[in-house]
Amino acid sequence: MSEEGREHRVLVLAPTGRDAANTGNILQQAALPFFICRGVEQLCREIEAGVGAVLVTTEAFMADREQRLPQALQRQPSFKFLSSSN
């Protein structure tokens, strides 16, 4: 995946494989690029590689006792909205 493609993808961390698959199906139907992460560690690595959005359940967020996810998100650059009129 190109660097630009990574900046537009949705990272998903769901509590079960079935939830991840269902979420992936919905994102695919909407033609949104996505990547299913198997745990917080992988999610944090993928955030560092580039991401447009992160979809995380409360259960997954609360299970991150080392606070890796908030730290990874804090290192992300601020979102810049570019309108088509610019």
Distance bins in CASP14 RR format, pairs under 12 A and 6 or more apart:
PFRMAT RR
TARGET T0000
AUTHOR 0000-0000-0000
RMODE 2
METHOD distances of the structure
MODEL  1
1 7 0 0 0 0 1 0 0 0 0 0 0
1 8 0 0 0 0 1 0 0 0 0 0 0
1 9 1 0 0 1 0 0 0 0 0 0 0
1 33 1 0 0 1 0 0 0 0 0 0 0
1 34 0 0 0 0 0 1 0 0 0 0 0
1 35 0 0 0 0 1 0 0 0 0 0 0
1 46 0 0 0 0 0 1 0 0 0 0 0
1 49 0 0 0 0 1 0 0 0 0 0 0
1 50 0 0 0 0 1 0 0 0 0 0 0
1 51 0 0 0 0 0 1 0 0 0 0 0
2 8 0 0 0 0 1 0 0 0 0 0 0
2 9 0 0 0 0 0 1 0 0 0 0 0
2 33 0 0 0 0 0 1 0 0 0 0 0
2 49 0 0 0 0 0 1 0 0 0 0 0
2 50 0 0 0 0 0 1 0 0 0 0 0
3 9 0 0 0 0 0 1 0 0 0 0 0
3 49 0 0 0 0 1 0 0 0 0 0 0
3 50 1 0 0 1 0 0 0 0 0 0 0
3 51 0 0 0 0 0 1 0 0 0 0 0
4 33 0 0 0 0 0 1 0 0 0 0 0
4 50 0 0 0 0 1 0 0 0 0 0 0
4 52 0 0 0 0 0 1 0 0 0 0 0
5 32 0 0 0 0 0 1 0 0 0 0 0
5 33 1 0 0 1 0 0 0 0 0 0 0
5 34 0 0 0 0 0 1 0 0 0 0 0
5 35 0 0 0 0 0 1 0 0 0 0 0
5 49 0 0 0 0 0 1 0 0 0 0 0
5 50 0 0 0 0 1 0 0 0 0 0 0
5 51 0 0 0 0 1 0 0 0 0 0 0
5 52 0 0 0 0 1 0 0 0 0 0 0
6 33 0 0 0 0 1 0 0 0 0 0 0
6 34 0 0 0 0 0 1 0 0 0 0 0
6 35 0 0 0 0 1 0 0 0 0 0 0
6 45 0 0 0 0 0 1 0 0 0 0 0
6 46 0 0 0 0 1 0 0 0 0 0 0
6 47 0 0 0 0 1 0 0 0 0 0 0
6 48 0 0 0 0 0 1 0 0 0 0 0
6 49 1 0 1 0 0 0 0 0 0 0 0
6 50 1 0 1 0 0 0 0 0 0 0 0
6 51 1 0 0 1 0 0 0 0 0 0 0
6 52 0 0 0 0 1 0 0 0 0 0 0
6 53 0 0 0 0 0 1 0 0 0 0 0
7 33 0 0 0 0 1 0 0 0 0 0 0
7 46 0 0 0 0 0 1 0 0 0 0 0
7 47 0 0 0 0 0 1 0 0 0 0 0
7 49 0 0 0 0 1 0 0 0 0 0 0
7 50 1 0 1 0 0 0 0 0 0 0 0
7 51 1 0 0 1 0 0 0 0 0 0 0
7 52 1 0 1 0 0 0 0 0 0 0 0
7 53 0 0 0 0 0 1 0 0 0 0 0
7 76 0 0 0 0 0 1 0 0 0 0 0
7 77 0 0 0 0 0 1 0 0 0 0 0
7 79 0 0 0 0 0 1 0 0 0 0 0
7 80 0 0 0 0 0 1 0 0 0 0 0
8 27 0 0 0 0 0 1 0 0 0 0 0
8 31 0 0 0 0 0 1 0 0 0 0 0
8 32 0 0 0 0 1 0 0 0 0 0 0
8 33 1 0 1 0 0 0 0 0 0 0 0
8 34 0 0 0 0 1 0 0 0 0 0 0
8 35 0 0 0 0 0 1 0 0 0 0 0
8 50 0 0 0 0 1 0 0 0 0 0 0
8 51 0 0 0 0 1 0 0 0 0 0 0
8 52 1 0 1 0 0 0 0 0 0 0 0
8 53 0 0 0 0 1 0 0 0 0 0 0
9 24 0 0 0 0 0 1 0 0 0 0 0
9 27 0 0 0 0 1 0 0 0 0 0 0
9 28 0 0 0 0 0 1 0 0 0 0 0
9 31 0 0 0 0 0 1 0 0 0 0 0
9 32 1 0 0 1 0 0 0 0 0 0 0
9 33 1 0 1 0 0 0 0 0 0 0 0
9 34 1 0 1 0 0 0 0 0 0 0 0
9 35 1 0 1 0 0 0 0 0 0 0 0
9 36 0 0 0 0 0 1 0 0 0 0 0
9 37 0 0 0 0 0 1 0 0 0 0 0
9 46 0 0 0 0 1 0 0 0 0 0 0
9 47 0 0 0 0 0 1 0 0 0 0 0
9 49 0 0 0 0 1 0 0 0 0 0 0
9 50 1 0 0 1 0 0 0 0 0 0 0
9 51 1 0 0 1 0 0 0 0 0 0 0
9 52 1 0 0 1 0 0 0 0 0 0 0
9 53 0 0 0 0 1 0 0 0 0 0 0
9 54 0 0 0 0 1 0 0 0 0 0 0
9 55 0 0 0 0 0 1 0 0 0 0 0
10 20 0 0 0 0 0 1 0 0 0 0 0
10 23 0 0 0 0 1 0 0 0 0 0 0
10 24 0 0 0 0 1 0 0 0 0 0 0
10 26 0 0 0 0 0 1 0 0 0 0 0
10 27 1 0 1 0 0 0 0 0 0 0 0
10 28 0 0 0 0 0 1 0 0 0 0 0
10 30 0 0 0 0 1 0 0 0 0 0 0
10 31 0 0 0 0 0 1 0 0 0 0 0
10 32 1 0 1 0 0 0 0 0 0 0 0
10 33 1 0 0 1 0 0 0 0 0 0 0
10 34 1 0 1 0 0 0 0 0 0 0 0
10 35 1 0 0 1 0 0 0 0 0 0 0
10 36 0 0 0 0 1 0 0 0 0 0 0
10 37 0 0 0 0 0 1 0 0 0 0 0
10 43 0 0 0 0 0 1 0 0 0 0 0
10 46 0 0 0 0 0 1 0 0 0 0 0
10 47 0 0 0 0 0 1 0 0 0 0 0
10 50 0 0 0 0 0 1 0 0 0 0 0
10 51 1 0 0 1 0 0 0 0 0 0 0
10 52 1 0 0 1 0 0 0 0 0 0 0
10 53 1 0 1 0 0 0 0 0 0 0 0
10 54 1 0 0 1 0 0 0 0 0 0 0
10 55 1 0 1 0 0 0 0 0 0 0 0
10 56 0 0 0 0 0 1 0 0 0 0 0
11 20 0 0 0 0 0 1 0 0 0 0 0
11 23 0 0 0 0 0 1 0 0 0 0 0
11 24 0 0 0 0 0 1 0 0 0 0 0
11 27 0 0 0 0 0 1 0 0 0 0 0
11 32 0 0 0 0 0 1 0 0 0 0 0
11 33 0 0 0 0 0 1 0 0 0 0 0
11 34 1 0 0 1 0 0 0 0 0 0 0
11 35 1 0 1 0 0 0 0 0 0 0 0
11 36 0 0 0 0 1 0 0 0 0 0 0
11 37 1 0 1 0 0 0 0 0 0 0 0
11 38 0 0 0 0 0 1 0 0 0 0 0
11 39 0 0 0 0 0 1 0 0 0 0 0
11 40 0 0 0 0 0 1 0 0 0 0 0
11 42 0 0 0 0 1 0 0 0 0 0 0
11 43 1 0 1 0 0 0 0 0 0 0 0
11 44 0 0 0 0 1 0 0 0 0 0 0
11 45 0 0 0 0 0 1 0 0 0 0 0
11 46 1 0 1 0 0 0 0 0 0 0 0
11 47 1 0 0 1 0 0 0 0 0 0 0
11 48 0 0 0 0 0 1 0 0 0 0 0
11 49 0 0 0 0 1 0 0 0 0 0 0
11 50 0 0 0 0 1 0 0 0 0 0 0
11 51 1 0 1 0 0 0 0 0 0 0 0
11 52 1 0 0 1 0 0 0 0 0 0 0
11 53 1 0 0 1 0 0 0 0 0 0 0
11 54 1 0 1 0 0 0 0 0 0 0 0
11 55 1 0 0 1 0 0 0 0 0 0 0
11 56 0 0 0 0 1 0 0 0 0 0 0
11 60 0 0 0 0 0 1 0 0 0 0 0
11 69 0 0 0 0 0 1 0 0 0 0 0
11 72 0 0 0 0 0 1 0 0 0 0 0
11 73 0 0 0 0 0 1 0 0 0 0 0
11 76 0 0 0 0 0 1 0 0 0 0 0
12 19 0 0 0 0 1 0 0 0 0 0 0
12 20 1 0 1 0 0 0 0 0 0 0 0
12 21 0 0 0 0 1 0 0 0 0 0 0
12 22 0 0 0 0 0 1 0 0 0 0 0
12 23 1 0 1 0 0 0 0 0 0 0 0
12 24 1 0 0 1 0 0 0 0 0 0 0
12 25 0 0 0 0 0 1 0 0 0 0 0
12 26 0 0 0 0 1 0 0 0 0 0 0
12 27 1 0 0 1 0 0 0 0 0 0 0
12 28 0 0 0 0 0 1 0 0 0 0 0
12 32 0 0 0 0 0 1 0 0 0 0 0
12 33 0 0 0 0 0 1 0 0 0 0 0
12 34 1 0 1 0 0 0 0 0 0 0 0
12 35 1 0 0 1 0 0 0 0 0 0 0
12 36 1 0 1 0 0 0 0 0 0 0 0
12 37 1 0 0 1 0 0 0 0 0 0 0
12 38 0 0 0 0 0 1 0 0 0 0 0
12 39 0 0 0 0 0 1 0 0 0 0 0
12 42 0 0 0 0 0 1 0 0 0 0 0
12 43 0 0 0 0 1 0 0 0 0 0 0
12 46 0 0 0 0 1 0 0 0 0 0 0
12 51 0 0 0 0 0 1 0 0 0 0 0
12 52 0 0 0 0 0 1 0 0 0 0 0
12 53 0 0 0 0 1 0 0 0 0 0 0
12 54 0 0 0 0 1 0 0 0 0 0 0
12 55 1 0 1 0 0 0 0 0 0 0 0
12 56 1 0 0 1 0 0 0 0 0 0 0
12 57 0 0 0 0 1 0 0 0 0 0 0
12 60 0 0 0 0 1 0 0 0 0 0 0
13 19 0 0 0 0 1 0 0 0 0 0 0
13 20 1 0 0 1 0 0 0 0 0 0 0
13 23 0 0 0 0 1 0 0 0 0 0 0
13 24 0 0 0 0 0 1 0 0 0 0 0
13 34 0 0 0 0 0 1 0 0 0 0 0
13 35 0 0 0 0 0 1 0 0 0 0 0
13 36 0 0 0 0 1 0 0 0 0 0 0
13 37 1 0 1 0 0 0 0 0 0 0 0
13 38 0 0 0 0 1 0 0 0 0 0 0
13 39 1 0 1 0 0 0 0 0 0 0 0
13 40 1 0 0 1 0 0 0 0 0 0 0
13 41 0 0 0 0 0 1 0 0 0 0 0
13 42 0 0 0 0 1 0 0 0 0 0 0
13 43 1 0 1 0 0 0 0 0 0 0 0
13 44 0 0 0 0 1 0 0 0 0 0 0
13 45 0 0 0 0 0 1 0 0 0 0 0
13 46 0 0 0 0 1 0 0 0 0 0 0
13 47 0 0 0 0 0 1 0 0 0 0 0
13 51 0 0 0 0 0 1 0 0 0 0 0
13 53 0 0 0 0 0 1 0 0 0 0 0
13 54 1 0 0 1 0 0 0 0 0 0 0
13 55 1 0 0 1 0 0 0 0 0 0 0
13 56 1 0 1 0 0 0 0 0 0 0 0
13 57 1 0 0 1 0 0 0 0 0 0 0
13 58 0 0 0 0 0 1 0 0 0 0 0
13 59 0 0 0 0 1 0 0 0 0 0 0
13 60 1 0 1 0 0 0 0 0 0 0 0
13 61 0 0 0 0 1 0 0 0 0 0 0
13 62 0 0 0 0 0 1 0 0 0 0 0
13 63 0 0 0 0 1 0 0 0 0 0 0
13 64 0 0 0 0 1 0 0 0 0 0 0
13 68 0 0 0 0 0 1 0 0 0 0 0
13 69 0 0 0 0 1 0 0 0 0 0 0
13 72 0 0 0 0 0 1 0 0 0 0 0
14 20 1 1 0 0 0 0 0 0 0 0 0
14 21 0 0 0 0 1 0 0 0 0 0 0
14 22 0 0 0 0 1 0 0 0 0 0 0
14 23 1 0 1 0 0 0 0 0 0 0 0
14 24 0 0 0 0 1 0 0 0 0 0 0
14 25 0 0 0 0 0 1 0 0 0 0 0
14 26 0 0 0 0 0 1 0 0 0 0 0
14 27 0 0 0 0 0 1 0 0 0 0 0
14 34 0 0 0 0 0 1 0 0 0 0 0
14 36 1 0 0 1 0 0 0 0 0 0 0
14 37 0 0 0 0 1 0 0 0 0 0 0
14 38 0 0 0 0 1 0 0 0 0 0 0
14 39 0 0 0 0 1 0 0 0 0 0 0
14 43 0 0 0 0 0 1 0 0 0 0 0
14 54 0 0 0 0 0 1 0 0 0 0 0
14 55 1 0 0 1 0 0 0 0 0 0 0
14 56 0 0 0 0 1 0 0 0 0 0 0
14 57 1 0 0 1 0 0 0 0 0 0 0
14 58 0 0 0 0 0 1 0 0 0 0 0
14 59 0 0 0 0 1 0 0 0 0 0 0
14 60 1 0 0 1 0 0 0 0 0 0 0
14 61 0 0 0 0 0 1 0 0 0 0 0
15 22 0 0 0 0 0 1 0 0 0 0 0
15 23 0 0 0 0 0 1 0 0 0 0 0
15 37 0 0 0 0 0 1 0 0 0 0 0
15 38 0 0 0 0 0 1 0 0 0 0 0
15 39 0 0 0 0 0 1 0 0 0 0 0
15 40 0 0 0 0 0 1 0 0 0 0 0
15 55 0 0 0 0 0 1 0 0 0 0 0
15 56 0 0 0 0 1 0 0 0 0 0 0
15 57 1 0 1 0 0 0 0 0 0 0 0
15 58 0 0 0 0 1 0 0 0 0 0 0
15 59 1 0 1 0 0 0 0 0 0 0 0
15 60 1 0 0 1 0 0 0 0 0 0 0
15 61 0 0 0 0 0 1 0 0 0 0 0
15 62 0 0 0 0 0 1 0 0 0 0 0
15 63 0 0 0 0 1 0 0 0 0 0 0
16 22 0 0 0 0 1 0 0 0 0 0 0
16 23 0 0 0 0 0 1 0 0 0 0 0
16 36 0 0 0 0 0 1 0 0 0 0 0
16 38 0 0 0 0 0 1 0 0 0 0 0
16 57 0 0 0 0 1 0 0 0 0 0 0
16 59 0 0 0 0 1 0 0 0 0 0 0
16 60 0 0 0 0 0 1 0 0 0 0 0
17 23 0 0 0 0 1 0 0 0 0 0 0
17 24 0 0 0 0 0 1 0 0 0 0 0
17 25 0 0 0 0 0 1 0 0 0 0 0
17 36 0 0 0 0 1 0 0 0 0 0 0
17 37 0 0 0 0 0 1 0 0 0 0 0
17 38 0 0 0 0 1 0 0 0 0 0 0
17 39 0 0 0 0 0 1 0 0 0 0 0
17 57 0 0 0 0 0 1 0 0 0 0 0
17 60 0 0 0 0 0 1 0 0 0 0 0
18 24 0 0 0 0 0 1 0 0 0 0 0
18 25 0 0 0 0 0 1 0 0 0 0 0
18 36 0 0 0 0 0 1 0 0 0 0 0
19 25 0 0 0 0 0 1 0 0 0 0 0
19 26 0 0 0 0 0 1 0 0 0 0 0
19 36 0 0 0 0 1 0 0 0 0 0 0
19 55 0 0 0 0 0 1 0 0 0 0 0
19 56 0 0 0 0 0 1 0 0 0 0 0
19 57 1 0 0 1 0 0 0 0 0 0 0
19 59 0 0 0 0 1 0 0 0 0 0 0
19 60 0 0 0 0 0 1 0 0 0 0 0
20 26 0 0 0 0 0 1 0 0 0 0 0
20 27 0 0 0 0 0 1 0 0 0 0 0
20 34 0 0 0 0 1 0 0 0 0 0 0
20 35 0 0 0 0 0 1 0 0 0 0 0
20 36 1 0 1 0 0 0 0 0 0 0 0
20 37 0 0 0 0 1 0 0 0 0 0 0
20 38 0 0 0 0 1 0 0 0 0 0 0
20 39 0 0 0 0 0 1 0 0 0 0 0
20 42 0 0 0 0 0 1 0 0 0 0 0
20 43 0 0 0 0 0 1 0 0 0 0 0
20 55 0 0 0 0 1 0 0 0 0 0 0
20 56 0 0 0 0 0 1 0 0 0 0 0
20 57 0 0 0 0 0 1 0 0 0 0 0
20 60 0 0 0 0 0 1 0 0 0 0 0
21 27 0 0 0 0 0 1 0 0 0 0 0
21 28 0 0 0 0 0 1 0 0 0 0 0
21 34 0 0 0 0 0 1 0 0 0 0 0
21 36 1 0 0 1 0 0 0 0 0 0 0
22 28 0 0 0 0 0 1 0 0 0 0 0
22 29 0 0 0 0 0 1 0 0 0 0 0
22 36 0 0 0 0 0 1 0 0 0 0 0
22 55 0 0 0 0 0 1 0 0 0 0 0
23 29 0 0 0 0 0 1 0 0 0 0 0
23 30 0 0 0 0 0 1 0 0 0 0 0
23 32 0 0 0 0 0 1 0 0 0 0 0
23 34 1 0 0 1 0 0 0 0 0 0 0
23 35 0 0 0 0 0 1 0 0 0 0 0
23 36 1 0 0 1 0 0 0 0 0 0 0
23 37 0 0 0 0 0 1 0 0 0 0 0
23 55 1 0 0 1 0 0 0 0 0 0 0
23 56 0 0 0 0 0 1 0 0 0 0 0
23 57 0 0 0 0 1 0 0 0 0 0 0
24 30 0 0 0 0 1 0 0 0 0 0 0
24 31 0 0 0 0 0 1 0 0 0 0 0
24 32 0 0 0 0 1 0 0 0 0 0 0
24 33 0 0 0 0 0 1 0 0 0 0 0
24 34 1 0 1 0 0 0 0 0 0 0 0
24 35 0 0 0 0 1 0 0 0 0 0 0
24 36 1 0 0 1 0 0 0 0 0 0 0
24 37 0 0 0 0 0 1 0 0 0 0 0
24 55 0 0 0 0 1 0 0 0 0 0 0
25 32 0 0 0 0 0 1 0 0 0 0 0
25 34 0 0 0 0 0 1 0 0 0 0 0
25 36 0 0 0 0 0 1 0 0 0 0 0
26 32 0 0 0 0 1 0 0 0 0 0 0
26 34 0 0 0 0 1 0 0 0 0 0 0
26 55 0 0 0 0 0 1 0 0 0 0 0
27 33 1 0 0 1 0 0 0 0 0 0 0
27 34 1 0 1 0 0 0 0 0 0 0 0
27 35 0 0 0 0 1 0 0 0 0 0 0
27 36 0 0 0 0 1 0 0 0 0 0 0
27 53 0 0 0 0 1 0 0 0 0 0 0
27 55 0 0 0 0 1 0 0 0 0 0 0
28 34 1 0 0 1 0 0 0 0 0 0 0
28 35 0 0 0 0 0 1 0 0 0 0 0
28 36 0 0 0 0 0 1 0 0 0 0 0
32 52 0 0 0 0 1 0 0 0 0 0 0
32 53 0 0 0 0 1 0 0 0 0 0 0
32 55 0 0 0 0 0 1 0 0 0 0 0
33 50 0 0 0 0 0 1 0 0 0 0 0
33 51 0 0 0 0 0 1 0 0 0 0 0
33 52 0 0 0 0 1 0 0 0 0 0 0
33 53 0 0 0 0 0 1 0 0 0 0 0
34 46 0 0 0 0 0 1 0 0 0 0 0
34 51 0 0 0 0 0 1 0 0 0 0 0
34 52 0 0 0 0 0 1 0 0 0 0 0
34 53 0 0 0 0 1 0 0 0 0 0 0
34 54 0 0 0 0 0 1 0 0 0 0 0
34 55 0 0 0 0 1 0 0 0 0 0 0
35 42 0 0 0 0 1 0 0 0 0 0 0
35 43 0 0 0 0 1 0 0 0 0 0 0
35 45 0 0 0 0 0 1 0 0 0 0 0
35 46 1 0 1 0 0 0 0 0 0 0 0
35 47 0 0 0 0 0 1 0 0 0 0 0
35 49 0 0 0 0 1 0 0 0 0 0 0
35 50 0 0 0 0 0 1 0 0 0 0 0
35 51 0 0 0 0 1 0 0 0 0 0 0
35 52 0 0 0 0 0 1 0 0 0 0 0
35 53 0 0 0 0 0 1 0 0 0 0 0
35 54 0 0 0 0 0 1 0 0 0 0 0
35 55 0 0 0 0 0 1 0 0 0 0 0
36 42 0 0 0 0 1 0 0 0 0 0 0
36 43 0 0 0 0 1 0 0 0 0 0 0
36 46 0 0 0 0 1 0 0 0 0 0 0
36 55 0 0 0 0 1 0 0 0 0 0 0
36 56 0 0 0 0 0 1 0 0 0 0 0
37 43 1 0 1 0 0 0 0 0 0 0 0
37 44 0 0 0 0 1 0 0 0 0 0 0
37 45 0 0 0 0 1 0 0 0 0 0 0
37 46 1 0 1 0 0 0 0 0 0 0 0
37 47 0 0 0 0 1 0 0 0 0 0 0
37 49 0 0 0 0 0 1 0 0 0 0 0
37 51 0 0 0 0 0 1 0 0 0 0 0
37 54 0 0 0 0 1 0 0 0 0 0 0
37 55 0 0 0 0 1 0 0 0 0 0 0
37 56 0 0 0 0 1 0 0 0 0 0 0
37 57 0 0 0 0 0 1 0 0 0 0 0
37 60 0 0 0 0 1 0 0 0 0 0 0
37 69 0 0 0 0 0 1 0 0 0 0 0
37 72 0 0 0 0 0 1 0 0 0 0 0
38 44 0 0 0 0 0 1 0 0 0 0 0
38 45 0 0 0 0 0 1 0 0 0 0 0
38 46 0 0 0 0 0 1 0 0 0 0 0
38 60 0 0 0 0 0 1 0 0 0 0 0
39 45 0 0 0 0 1 0 0 0 0 0 0
39 46 0 0 0 0 1 0 0 0 0 0 0
39 47 0 0 0 0 0 1 0 0 0 0 0
39 56 0 0 0 0 1 0 0 0 0 0 0
39 57 0 0 0 0 0 1 0 0 0 0 0
39 59 0 0 0 0 0 1 0 0 0 0 0
39 60 1 0 0 1 0 0 0 0 0 0 0
39 61 0 0 0 0 0 1 0 0 0 0 0
39 63 0 0 0 0 1 0 0 0 0 0 0
39 64 0 0 0 0 1 0 0 0 0 0 0
39 68 0 0 0 0 0 1 0 0 0 0 0
39 69 0 0 0 0 1 0 0 0 0 0 0
40 46 0 0 0 0 0 1 0 0 0 0 0
40 47 0 0 0 0 0 1 0 0 0 0 0
40 54 0 0 0 0 0 1 0 0 0 0 0
40 56 0 0 0 0 1 0 0 0 0 0 0
40 57 0 0 0 0 0 1 0 0 0 0 0
40 59 0 0 0 0 0 1 0 0 0 0 0
40 60 1 0 0 1 0 0 0 0 0 0 0
40 61 0 0 0 0 1 0 0 0 0 0 0
40 62 0 0 0 0 0 1 0 0 0 0 0
40 63 1 0 0 1 0 0 0 0 0 0 0
40 64 1 0 1 0 0 0 0 0 0 0 0
40 65 0 0 0 0 1 0 0 0 0 0 0
40 66 0 0 0 0 1 0 0 0 0 0 0
40 67 0 0 0 0 1 0 0 0 0 0 0
40 68 1 0 1 0 0 0 0 0 0 0 0
40 69 1 0 1 0 0 0 0 0 0 0 0
40 70 0 0 0 0 0 1 0 0 0 0 0
40 71 0 0 0 0 0 1 0 0 0 0 0
40 72 0 0 0 0 1 0 0 0 0 0 0
40 73 0 0 0 0 0 1 0 0 0 0 0
41 47 0 0 0 0 0 1 0 0 0 0 0
41 48 0 0 0 0 0 1 0 0 0 0 0
41 60 0 0 0 0 0 1 0 0 0 0 0
41 63 0 0 0 0 0 1 0 0 0 0 0
41 64 0 0 0 0 1 0 0 0 0 0 0
41 66 0 0 0 0 1 0 0 0 0 0 0
41 68 1 0 0 1 0 0 0 0 0 0 0
41 69 0 0 0 0 1 0 0 0 0 0 0
41 72 0 0 0 0 0 1 0 0 0 0 0
42 48 0 0 0 0 0 1 0 0 0 0 0
42 49 0 0 0 0 0 1 0 0 0 0 0
42 60 0 0 0 0 0 1 0 0 0 0 0
42 68 0 0 0 0 0 1 0 0 0 0 0
42 69 0 0 0 0 0 1 0 0 0 0 0
42 72 0 0 0 0 0 1 0 0 0 0 0
43 49 0 0 0 0 0 1 0 0 0 0 0
43 50 0 0 0 0 0 1 0 0 0 0 0
43 51 0 0 0 0 1 0 0 0 0 0 0
43 54 1 0 0 1 0 0 0 0 0 0 0
43 55 0 0 0 0 0 1 0 0 0 0 0
43 56 1 0 0 1 0 0 0 0 0 0 0
43 57 0 0 0 0 0 1 0 0 0 0 0
43 60 0 0 0 0 1 0 0 0 0 0 0
43 61 0 0 0 0 0 1 0 0 0 0 0
43 63 0 0 0 0 0 1 0 0 0 0 0
43 64 0 0 0 0 1 0 0 0 0 0 0
43 68 0 0 0 0 1 0 0 0 0 0 0
43 69 1 0 0 1 0 0 0 0 0 0 0
43 70 0 0 0 0 0 1 0 0 0 0 0
43 71 0 0 0 0 0 1 0 0 0 0 0
43 72 1 0 0 1 0 0 0 0 0 0 0
43 73 0 0 0 0 1 0 0 0 0 0 0
44 50 0 0 0 0 0 1 0 0 0 0 0
44 51 0 0 0 0 0 1 0 0 0 0 0
44 54 0 0 0 0 0 1 0 0 0 0 0
44 56 0 0 0 0 0 1 0 0 0 0 0
44 60 0 0 0 0 0 1 0 0 0 0 0
44 64 0 0 0 0 1 0 0 0 0 0 0
44 66 0 0 0 0 1 0 0 0 0 0 0
44 67 0 0 0 0 0 1 0 0 0 0 0
44 68 1 0 1 0 0 0 0 0 0 0 0
44 69 1 0 0 1 0 0 0 0 0 0 0
44 70 0 0 0 0 0 1 0 0 0 0 0
44 71 1 0 0 1 0 0 0 0 0 0 0
44 72 1 0 1 0 0 0 0 0 0 0 0
44 73 0 0 0 0 1 0 0 0 0 0 0
44 74 0 0 0 0 0 1 0 0 0 0 0
44 75 0 0 0 0 1 0 0 0 0 0 0
44 76 0 0 0 0 0 1 0 0 0 0 0
45 51 0 0 0 0 0 1 0 0 0 0 0
45 68 0 0 0 0 1 0 0 0 0 0 0
45 69 0 0 0 0 0 1 0 0 0 0 0
45 72 0 0 0 0 1 0 0 0 0 0 0
46 52 0 0 0 0 0 1 0 0 0 0 0
46 53 0 0 0 0 0 1 0 0 0 0 0
46 54 0 0 0 0 1 0 0 0 0 0 0
46 56 0 0 0 0 0 1 0 0 0 0 0
46 69 0 0 0 0 0 1 0 0 0 0 0
46 72 0 0 0 0 1 0 0 0 0 0 0
46 73 0 0 0 0 0 1 0 0 0 0 0
46 76 0 0 0 0 0 1 0 0 0 0 0
47 53 0 0 0 0 0 1 0 0 0 0 0
47 54 1 0 0 1 0 0 0 0 0 0 0
47 56 0 0 0 0 0 1 0 0 0 0 0
47 68 0 0 0 0 1 0 0 0 0 0 0
47 69 0 0 0 0 1 0 0 0 0 0 0
47 70 0 0 0 0 0 1 0 0 0 0 0
47 71 0 0 0 0 1 0 0 0 0 0 0
47 72 1 0 1 0 0 0 0 0 0 0 0
47 73 1 0 0 1 0 0 0 0 0 0 0
47 74 0 0 0 0 0 1 0 0 0 0 0
47 75 0 0 0 0 1 0 0 0 0 0 0
47 76 1 0 0 1 0 0 0 0 0 0 0
47 77 0 0 0 0 0 1 0 0 0 0 0
48 68 0 0 0 0 0 1 0 0 0 0 0
48 69 0 0 0 0 0 1 0 0 0 0 0
48 71 0 0 0 0 0 1 0 0 0 0 0
48 72 1 0 0 1 0 0 0 0 0 0 0
48 73 0 0 0 0 0 1 0 0 0 0 0
48 74 0 0 0 0 0 1 0 0 0 0 0
48 75 1 0 0 1 0 0 0 0 0 0 0
48 76 0 0 0 0 1 0 0 0 0 0 0
48 77 0 0 0 0 0 1 0 0 0 0 0
49 72 0 0 0 0 0 1 0 0 0 0 0
49 76 0 0 0 0 0 1 0 0 0 0 0
50 72 0 0 0 0 0 1 0 0 0 0 0
50 73 0 0 0 0 0 1 0 0 0 0 0
50 75 0 0 0 0 0 1 0 0 0 0 0
50 76 0 0 0 0 1 0 0 0 0 0 0
50 77 0 0 0 0 1 0 0 0 0 0 0
51 69 0 0 0 0 0 1 0 0 0 0 0
51 72 0 0 0 0 1 0 0 0 0 0 0
51 73 0 0 0 0 1 0 0 0 0 0 0
51 75 0 0 0 0 0 1 0 0 0 0 0
51 76 1 0 0 1 0 0 0 0 0 0 0
51 77 0 0 0 0 0 1 0 0 0 0 0
51 79 0 0 0 0 0 1 0 0 0 0 0
52 73 0 0 0 0 0 1 0 0 0 0 0
52 76 0 0 0 0 1 0 0 0 0 0 0
52 77 0 0 0 0 0 1 0 0 0 0 0
52 79 0 0 0 0 1 0 0 0 0 0 0
52 80 0 0 0 0 0 1 0 0 0 0 0
53 73 0 0 0 0 0 1 0 0 0 0 0
53 76 0 0 0 0 0 1 0 0 0 0 0
53 79 0 0 0 0 1 0 0 0 0 0 0
54 60 0 0 0 0 0 1 0 0 0 0 0
54 61 0 0 0 0 1 0 0 0 0 0 0
54 69 0 0 0 0 1 0 0 0 0 0 0
54 70 0 0 0 0 0 1 0 0 0 0 0
54 72 0 0 0 0 1 0 0 0 0 0 0
54 73 1 0 0 1 0 0 0 0 0 0 0
54 76 0 0 0 0 1 0 0 0 0 0 0
55 61 0 0 0 0 0 1 0 0 0 0 0
56 62 0 0 0 0 1 0 0 0 0 0 0
56 63 0 0 0 0 0 1 0 0 0 0 0
56 64 0 0 0 0 1 0 0 0 0 0 0
56 68 0 0 0 0 0 1 0 0 0 0 0
56 69 1 0 0 1 0 0 0 0 0 0 0
56 70 0 0 0 0 0 1 0 0 0 0 0
56 72 0 0 0 0 0 1 0 0 0 0 0
56 73 0 0 0 0 1 0 0 0 0 0 0
57 63 0 0 0 0 1 0 0 0 0 0 0
57 64 0 0 0 0 0 1 0 0 0 0 0
57 69 0 0 0 0 0 1 0 0 0 0 0
58 64 0 0 0 0 0 1 0 0 0 0 0
58 69 0 0 0 0 0 1 0 0 0 0 0
60 68 0 0 0 0 0 1 0 0 0 0 0
60 69 0 0 0 0 1 0 0 0 0 0 0
61 67 0 0 0 0 0 1 0 0 0 0 0
61 68 0 0 0 0 0 1 0 0 0 0 0
61 69 1 0 0 1 0 0 0 0 0 0 0
61 70 0 0 0 0 1 0 0 0 0 0 0
61 73 0 0 0 0 0 1 0 0 0 0 0
62 69 0 0 0 0 0 1 0 0 0 0 0
62 70 0 0 0 0 0 1 0 0 0 0 0
63 69 0 0 0 0 1 0 0 0 0 0 0
64 70 1 0 0 1 0 0 0 0 0 0 0
64 71 0 0 0 0 1 0 0 0 0 0 0
64 72 0 0 0 0 1 0 0 0 0 0 0
64 73 0 0 0 0 0 1 0 0 0 0 0
66 72 0 0 0 0 0 1 0 0 0 0 0
67 73 0 0 0 0 0 1 0 0 0 0 0
67 74 0 0 0 0 1 0 0 0 0 0 0
68 74 0 0 0 0 0 1 0 0 0 0 0
68 75 0 0 0 0 0 1 0 0 0 0 0
69 75 0 0 0 0 0 1 0 0 0 0 0
69 76 0 0 0 0 0 1 0 0 0 0 0
70 76 0 0 0 0 0 1 0 0 0 0 0
73 79 0 0 0 0 0 1 0 0 0 0 0
80 86 0 0 0 0 0 1 0 0 0 0 0
END
